[in-house]
Amino acid sequence: MAMRVLHTRLERSVVNELVTPRPRHVEEPRTARKGVRVLAIEALGPLTVLGGLAWAFAQPYRVTFFHHEDKGIWDWLVQPPLLVGFVGVLFALTVAPGLVEDLERPDSADGDAPAG
């Protein structure tokens, strides 16, 4: 009997906590879902990095760190798969945020620049 009363009390408190309404301000705008264009632009950087890593594993002879005999300074500085990964990071950190900001601007419904 005591166990049943305890269970009922716990159940009531949980139900009571879930039912209470959360205060919501009327002025707060609802968050909109991201559009396909925004998701595509945000995905370009990470996909480019993954492409560079896949290239490095598919052709390891292009990465000087793995095969370093008879290599000069230019070979150490410029390694194509790693450069592709670097460009992906650079795009994701510098270019993509500005493009996403332009696409999410409320005055341009289609993401196009305003004329004039």
C-alpha positions as CSV (number, residue, x, y, z in Angstrom):
1,M,0.0,0.0,0.0
2,A,2.8,2.4,0.9
3,M,4.6,1.7,-2.4
4,R,1.4,2.4,-4.4
5,V,1.0,5.8,-2.7
6,L,4.6,6.7,-3.3
7,H,4.3,5.8,-7.0
8,T,1.1,7.8,-7.3
9,R,2.8,10.9,-5.8
10,L,5.8,10.6,-8.0
11,E,3.6,10.2,-11.1
12,R,1.5,13.2,-10.2
13,S,4.6,15.4,-9.7
14,V,6.1,14.4,-13.0
15,V,2.8,14.9,-14.8
16,N,2.4,18.3,-13.1
17,E,5.8,19.4,-14.2
18,L,5.2,18.5,-17.8
19,V,1.8,20.1,-18.0
20,T,2.7,23.5,-16.7
21,P,3.0,26.0,-19.5
22,R,6.2,27.6,-20.4
23,P,6.2,31.4,-20.4
24,R,6.6,32.7,-24.0
25,H,7.1,36.3,-25.0
26,V,5.0,37.4,-27.9
27,E,7.7,39.6,-29.3
28,E,10.1,36.7,-29.8
29,P,10.2,35.7,-33.5
30,R,10.0,32.0,-34.3
31,T,13.2,30.4,-35.6
32,A,12.8,29.5,-39.2
33,R,14.3,26.3,-40.7
34,K,17.3,26.8,-42.9
35,G,16.7,26.7,-46.6
36,V,18.3,24.3,-49.1
37,R,20.7,27.0,-50.4
38,V,21.9,27.8,-46.9
39,L,22.5,24.1,-46.1
40,A,24.3,23.6,-49.4
41,I,26.7,26.5,-48.8
42,E,27.3,25.4,-45.2
43,A,28.1,21.9,-46.4
44,L,30.6,22.9,-49.1
45,G,33.5,23.5,-46.7
46,P,33.2,20.3,-44.7
47,L,32.6,18.3,-47.9
48,T,35.7,19.8,-49.5
49,V,37.8,18.8,-46.4
50,L,36.4,15.3,-46.6
51,G,37.3,15.2,-50.3
52,G,40.9,16.3,-49.5
53,L,41.2,13.6,-46.9
54,A,39.7,11.0,-49.2
55,W,42.2,12.0,-51.9
56,A,45.1,11.8,-49.4
57,F,44.1,8.2,-48.5
58,A,43.4,7.2,-52.1
59,Q,46.7,8.5,-53.4
60,P,49.1,8.5,-50.4
61,Y,52.2,9.0,-52.7
62,R,51.0,12.6,-53.2
63,V,51.4,13.4,-49.5
64,T,55.1,14.1,-48.7
65,F,54.7,13.2,-45.0
66,F,54.2,9.6,-46.0
67,H,57.1,9.3,-48.6
68,H,59.7,11.9,-47.8
69,E,62.8,10.7,-49.7
70,D,64.2,13.0,-52.3
71,K,61.7,15.8,-51.6
72,G,62.5,19.5,-51.6
73,I,61.0,22.4,-49.7
74,W,58.3,23.0,-52.4
75,D,57.1,19.4,-52.0
76,W,56.8,19.9,-48.3
77,L,54.9,23.1,-48.5
78,V,52.5,22.3,-51.4
79,Q,50.8,19.0,-51.0
80,P,47.6,18.9,-53.2
81,P,45.3,16.8,-50.9
82,L,46.2,18.9,-47.9
83,L,45.7,22.2,-49.8
84,V,42.2,21.0,-50.8
85,G,41.5,20.4,-47.1
86,F,42.9,23.9,-46.2
87,V,40.7,25.5,-48.9
88,G,37.7,23.8,-47.4
89,V,38.5,25.1,-43.9
90,L,39.2,28.6,-45.3
91,F,35.9,28.6,-47.2
92,A,33.9,27.4,-44.1
93,L,35.4,30.0,-41.8
94,T,35.6,33.0,-44.1
95,V,33.3,32.8,-47.2
96,A,30.4,30.7,-46.1
97,P,29.3,32.9,-43.1
98,G,28.9,35.9,-45.3
99,L,27.0,34.0,-48.0
100,V,24.7,32.5,-45.4
101,E,24.1,35.9,-43.8
102,D,23.1,37.3,-47.3
103,L,20.8,34.4,-47.9
104,E,19.1,34.7,-44.5
105,R,18.6,38.5,-44.8
106,P,14.9,39.2,-44.5
107,D,14.8,41.9,-47.2
108,S,15.8,39.5,-49.9
109,A,13.2,36.7,-50.2
110,D,15.1,34.7,-52.9
111,G,18.6,35.5,-51.6
112,D,19.2,37.9,-54.5
113,A,20.9,41.2,-54.0
114,P,18.5,44.1,-53.9
115,A,18.5,46.1,-57.2
116,G,19.6,49.6,-57.2
